[in-house]
Amino acid sequence: MKYIAALCASIITLLPGLASADQLSDLQAQILLLSQQLAQLQQQQTGGTTSGSCVTITTPIGPGSSGSNVTALQQFLARDRSIYPEGQVTGYYGTLTTTAVQRFQTKYNIVSSGSPSTTGYGRVGPKTLDVINSMCGVASNNVGAFMQVSPTSGKAPLDVSIQVTVNTTGSCAAATYELDYGDGSTPNTIQVPAGTCQPLQQTYLHTYAPAALYQIKLSSGIHSSQAEVVAQ
């Protein structure tokens, strides 16, 4: 890595003394290539996976695509050497990127067989996009949840069973839900890991002691559902 950095510095030093425009263009291209190789080597020395934010991918993409979304995808995949050991950031969605996406989809239980055109294996479709963006700290809109409360009324202290179903949309993105009992007690946090891709169900038991009307709220971001319980 030190040798590449030194070579880049040497080329930059020589540029002002060159009269040929063709030679100048060639050397600038070499600098760009060497800089990319230097960045890849630096990434490998850090162990592959990098924490922190990443560039948001705004639309589904697949083999043959090019542009900023592909660049963002390659930068994201290159954070994990087990998924994208080559780490090439070219802006073009070729064979290496397709294979890396397939490894990513298999690792996070999105899809593990077929092809980009049949099952989406190797293509960044909506579910794969959800997982990538959720791992980049972008909230998914594909959240859904509901709850069944029983009983909804009775004499205090009232024991209530709350059956919660989250991720009803089958999103593969990570999500966090909160179950607020409405009586000032500590809410329950429900985590849905990335790559789950199916609804999850859990039953919670709660006791309402004072006689009152309680508003139970199940929420994730701006999305929520509510139910009422009357302890008499």
Contacts in CASP RR format, 6 or more apart in sequence:
PFRMAT RR
TARGET T0000
AUTHOR 0000-0000-0000
METHOD contacts of the structure
MODEL  1
MKYIAALCASIITLLPGLASADQLSDLQAQILLLSQQLAQLQQQQTGGTT
SGSCVTITTPIGPGSSGSNVTALQQFLARDRSIYPEGQVTGYYGTLTTTA
VQRFQTKYNIVSSGSPSTTGYGRVGPKTLDVINSMCGVASNNVGAFMQVS
PTSGKAPLDVSIQVTVNTTGSCAAATYELDYGDGSTPNTIQVPAGTCQPL
QQTYLHTYAPAALYQIKLSSGIHSSQAEVVAQ
1 38 0 8 1.000
1 41 0 8 1.000
1 42 0 8 1.000
1 45 0 8 1.000
4 34 0 8 1.000
4 37 0 8 1.000
4 38 0 8 1.000
4 41 0 8 1.000
5 38 0 8 1.000
7 34 0 8 1.000
8 31 0 8 1.000
8 34 0 8 1.000
8 35 0 8 1.000
8 38 0 8 1.000
11 27 0 8 1.000
11 30 0 8 1.000
11 31 0 8 1.000
11 34 0 8 1.000
12 31 0 8 1.000
14 27 0 8 1.000
15 24 0 8 1.000
15 27 0 8 1.000
15 28 0 8 1.000
18 24 0 8 1.000
18 27 0 8 1.000
36 89 0 8 1.000
39 89 0 8 1.000
40 78 0 8 1.000
40 87 0 8 1.000
40 88 0 8 1.000
43 50 0 8 1.000
43 78 0 8 1.000
43 79 0 8 1.000
43 87 0 8 1.000
44 81 0 8 1.000
47 81 0 8 1.000
48 78 0 8 1.000
48 79 0 8 1.000
48 80 0 8 1.000
48 81 0 8 1.000
49 79 0 8 1.000
49 80 0 8 1.000
49 81 0 8 1.000
50 79 0 8 1.000
53 136 0 8 1.000
53 137 0 8 1.000
54 72 0 8 1.000
54 75 0 8 1.000
54 76 0 8 1.000
54 79 0 8 1.000
54 135 0 8 1.000
54 136 0 8 1.000
55 68 0 8 1.000
55 71 0 8 1.000
55 72 0 8 1.000
55 75 0 8 1.000
55 76 0 8 1.000
55 136 0 8 1.000
56 72 0 8 1.000
56 133 0 8 1.000
56 136 0 8 1.000
56 138 0 8 1.000
57 69 0 8 1.000
57 72 0 8 1.000
57 73 0 8 1.000
57 76 0 8 1.000
57 124 0 8 1.000
57 129 0 8 1.000
57 132 0 8 1.000
57 133 0 8 1.000
58 69 0 8 1.000
59 69 0 8 1.000
59 129 0 8 1.000
60 123 0 8 1.000
60 124 0 8 1.000
60 125 0 8 1.000
60 126 0 8 1.000
60 129 0 8 1.000
61 69 0 8 1.000
61 70 0 8 1.000
61 73 0 8 1.000
61 93 0 8 1.000
61 123 0 8 1.000
61 124 0 8 1.000
61 125 0 8 1.000
62 93 0 8 1.000
62 98 0 8 1.000
62 101 0 8 1.000
62 116 0 8 1.000
62 122 0 8 1.000
62 123 0 8 1.000
62 124 0 8 1.000
62 125 0 8 1.000
63 93 0 8 1.000
63 94 0 8 1.000
63 95 0 8 1.000
63 97 0 8 1.000
63 98 0 8 1.000
63 116 0 8 1.000
63 122 0 8 1.000
63 123 0 8 1.000
64 92 0 8 1.000
64 93 0 8 1.000
64 94 0 8 1.000
65 92 0 8 1.000
65 93 0 8 1.000
66 91 0 8 1.000
66 92 0 8 1.000
66 93 0 8 1.000
67 91 0 8 1.000
67 92 0 8 1.000
68 91 0 8 1.000
70 90 0 8 1.000
70 91 0 8 1.000
70 92 0 8 1.000
70 93 0 8 1.000
70 97 0 8 1.000
71 89 0 8 1.000
71 90 0 8 1.000
71 91 0 8 1.000
73 93 0 8 1.000
73 97 0 8 1.000
73 101 0 8 1.000
73 124 0 8 1.000
73 132 0 8 1.000
74 84 0 8 1.000
74 87 0 8 1.000
74 88 0 8 1.000
74 89 0 8 1.000
74 90 0 8 1.000
74 91 0 8 1.000
74 97 0 8 1.000
74 100 0 8 1.000
75 89 0 8 1.000
76 132 0 8 1.000
76 135 0 8 1.000
76 136 0 8 1.000
77 83 0 8 1.000
77 84 0 8 1.000
77 87 0 8 1.000
77 97 0 8 1.000
77 100 0 8 1.000
77 101 0 8 1.000
77 104 0 8 1.000
78 84 0 8 1.000
78 87 0 8 1.000
78 88 0 8 1.000
78 89 0 8 1.000
80 104 0 8 1.000
81 87 0 8 1.000
82 103 0 8 1.000
82 107 0 8 1.000
83 100 0 8 1.000
83 103 0 8 1.000
83 104 0 8 1.000
83 107 0 8 1.000
84 96 0 8 1.000
84 97 0 8 1.000
84 100 0 8 1.000
84 103 0 8 1.000
86 96 0 8 1.000
86 100 0 8 1.000
88 96 0 8 1.000
98 116 0 8 1.000
98 122 0 8 1.000
98 123 0 8 1.000
99 122 0 8 1.000
101 122 0 8 1.000
101 123 0 8 1.000
101 124 0 8 1.000
101 128 0 8 1.000
102 121 0 8 1.000
102 122 0 8 1.000
104 110 0 8 1.000
104 128 0 8 1.000
104 131 0 8 1.000
104 132 0 8 1.000
105 111 0 8 1.000
105 112 0 8 1.000
105 121 0 8 1.000
105 122 0 8 1.000
105 128 0 8 1.000
106 112 0 8 1.000
108 131 0 8 1.000
108 172 0 8 1.000
108 194 0 8 1.000
108 195 0 8 1.000
109 172 0 8 1.000
109 195 0 8 1.000
109 196 0 8 1.000
109 197 0 8 1.000
110 127 0 8 1.000
110 128 0 8 1.000
110 131 0 8 1.000
110 172 0 8 1.000
110 195 0 8 1.000
110 197 0 8 1.000
111 119 0 8 1.000
111 120 0 8 1.000
111 121 0 8 1.000
111 127 0 8 1.000
112 121 0 8 1.000
113 119 0 8 1.000
113 121 0 8 1.000
114 120 0 8 1.000
114 121 0 8 1.000
115 121 0 8 1.000
115 122 0 8 1.000
116 122 0 8 1.000
116 123 0 8 1.000
117 123 0 8 1.000
124 132 0 8 1.000
126 142 0 8 1.000
127 171 0 8 1.000
127 172 0 8 1.000
127 173 0 8 1.000
127 197 0 8 1.000
128 172 0 8 1.000
130 140 0 8 1.000
130 142 0 8 1.000
130 171 0 8 1.000
130 172 0 8 1.000
130 173 0 8 1.000
131 172 0 8 1.000
131 173 0 8 1.000
131 174 0 8 1.000
131 194 0 8 1.000
131 195 0 8 1.000
133 140 0 8 1.000
133 173 0 8 1.000
134 140 0 8 1.000
134 173 0 8 1.000
134 174 0 8 1.000
134 175 0 8 1.000
134 194 0 8 1.000
135 174 0 8 1.000
135 194 0 8 1.000
139 221 0 8 1.000
140 171 0 8 1.000
140 173 0 8 1.000
140 174 0 8 1.000
140 175 0 8 1.000
142 169 0 8 1.000
142 170 0 8 1.000
142 171 0 8 1.000
142 173 0 8 1.000
143 167 0 8 1.000
143 169 0 8 1.000
143 171 0 8 1.000
143 175 0 8 1.000
143 177 0 8 1.000
143 220 0 8 1.000
143 221 0 8 1.000
143 223 0 8 1.000
144 166 0 8 1.000
144 167 0 8 1.000
144 168 0 8 1.000
144 169 0 8 1.000
144 220 0 8 1.000
144 223 0 8 1.000
145 164 0 8 1.000
145 165 0 8 1.000
145 166 0 8 1.000
145 167 0 8 1.000
145 168 0 8 1.000
145 177 0 8 1.000
145 218 0 8 1.000
145 220 0 8 1.000
145 223 0 8 1.000
145 225 0 8 1.000
146 164 0 8 1.000
146 165 0 8 1.000
146 168 0 8 1.000
146 218 0 8 1.000
146 225 0 8 1.000
147 162 0 8 1.000
147 163 0 8 1.000
147 164 0 8 1.000
147 165 0 8 1.000
147 179 0 8 1.000
147 216 0 8 1.000
147 218 0 8 1.000
147 225 0 8 1.000
147 227 0 8 1.000
148 162 0 8 1.000
148 163 0 8 1.000
149 160 0 8 1.000
149 161 0 8 1.000
149 162 0 8 1.000
149 163 0 8 1.000
149 216 0 8 1.000
149 227 0 8 1.000
149 229 0 8 1.000
150 160 0 8 1.000
150 161 0 8 1.000
150 163 0 8 1.000
151 158 0 8 1.000
151 160 0 8 1.000
152 160 0 8 1.000
152 227 0 8 1.000
152 228 0 8 1.000
152 229 0 8 1.000
152 230 0 8 1.000
153 229 0 8 1.000
153 230 0 8 1.000
153 231 0 8 1.000
153 232 0 8 1.000
154 230 0 8 1.000
154 231 0 8 1.000
154 232 0 8 1.000
155 231 0 8 1.000
155 232 0 8 1.000
156 208 0 8 1.000
156 209 0 8 1.000
156 210 0 8 1.000
156 211 0 8 1.000
156 212 0 8 1.000
156 231 0 8 1.000
156 232 0 8 1.000
157 207 0 8 1.000
157 208 0 8 1.000
157 209 0 8 1.000
157 231 0 8 1.000
158 207 0 8 1.000
158 208 0 8 1.000
158 229 0 8 1.000
158 231 0 8 1.000
158 232 0 8 1.000
159 205 0 8 1.000
159 206 0 8 1.000
159 207 0 8 1.000
160 205 0 8 1.000
160 206 0 8 1.000
160 207 0 8 1.000
160 208 0 8 1.000
160 229 0 8 1.000
161 203 0 8 1.000
161 204 0 8 1.000
161 205 0 8 1.000
162 179 0 8 1.000
162 203 0 8 1.000
162 204 0 8 1.000
162 205 0 8 1.000
162 206 0 8 1.000
162 216 0 8 1.000
162 227 0 8 1.000
163 201 0 8 1.000
163 202 0 8 1.000
163 203 0 8 1.000
164 177 0 8 1.000
164 179 0 8 1.000
164 190 0 8 1.000
164 201 0 8 1.000
164 202 0 8 1.000
164 203 0 8 1.000
164 204 0 8 1.000
164 218 0 8 1.000
165 199 0 8 1.000
165 200 0 8 1.000
165 201 0 8 1.000
166 175 0 8 1.000
166 177 0 8 1.000
166 190 0 8 1.000
166 192 0 8 1.000
166 199 0 8 1.000
166 200 0 8 1.000
166 201 0 8 1.000
166 202 0 8 1.000
166 218 0 8 1.000
166 220 0 8 1.000
167 175 0 8 1.000
167 192 0 8 1.000
167 196 0 8 1.000
167 198 0 8 1.000
167 199 0 8 1.000
167 200 0 8 1.000
168 199 0 8 1.000
170 196 0 8 1.000
170 197 0 8 1.000
170 198 0 8 1.000
170 199 0 8 1.000
171 197 0 8 1.000
172 194 0 8 1.000
172 195 0 8 1.000
172 196 0 8 1.000
172 197 0 8 1.000
173 194 0 8 1.000
173 195 0 8 1.000
174 191 0 8 1.000
174 192 0 8 1.000
174 193 0 8 1.000
174 194 0 8 1.000
174 195 0 8 1.000
175 191 0 8 1.000
175 192 0 8 1.000
175 220 0 8 1.000
176 189 0 8 1.000
176 190 0 8 1.000
176 191 0 8 1.000
176 192 0 8 1.000
176 220 0 8 1.000
177 189 0 8 1.000
177 190 0 8 1.000
177 191 0 8 1.000
177 192 0 8 1.000
177 218 0 8 1.000
177 219 0 8 1.000
177 220 0 8 1.000
178 187 0 8 1.000
178 188 0 8 1.000
178 189 0 8 1.000
178 190 0 8 1.000
178 217 0 8 1.000
178 218 0 8 1.000
178 219 0 8 1.000
178 220 0 8 1.000
179 187 0 8 1.000
179 188 0 8 1.000
179 189 0 8 1.000
179 190 0 8 1.000
179 204 0 8 1.000
179 216 0 8 1.000
179 217 0 8 1.000
179 218 0 8 1.000
180 187 0 8 1.000
180 216 0 8 1.000
180 217 0 8 1.000
180 218 0 8 1.000
180 219 0 8 1.000
181 187 0 8 1.000
181 206 0 8 1.000
181 208 0 8 1.000
181 214 0 8 1.000
181 216 0 8 1.000
182 214 0 8 1.000
182 215 0 8 1.000
182 216 0 8 1.000
182 217 0 8 1.000
183 208 0 8 1.000
183 212 0 8 1.000
183 214 0 8 1.000
185 206 0 8 1.000
188 204 0 8 1.000
190 200 0 8 1.000
190 202 0 8 1.000
192 200 0 8 1.000
208 214 0 8 1.000
208 229 0 8 1.000
208 231 0 8 1.000
209 231 0 8 1.000
210 231 0 8 1.000
211 231 0 8 1.000
211 232 0 8 1.000
212 230 0 8 1.000
212 231 0 8 1.000
213 228 0 8 1.000
213 229 0 8 1.000
213 230 0 8 1.000
214 228 0 8 1.000
214 229 0 8 1.000
214 230 0 8 1.000
214 231 0 8 1.000
215 226 0 8 1.000
215 227 0 8 1.000
215 228 0 8 1.000
216 226 0 8 1.000
216 227 0 8 1.000
216 228 0 8 1.000
216 229 0 8 1.000
217 224 0 8 1.000
217 225 0 8 1.000
217 226 0 8 1.000
218 224 0 8 1.000
218 225 0 8 1.000
218 226 0 8 1.000
219 225 0 8 1.000
END
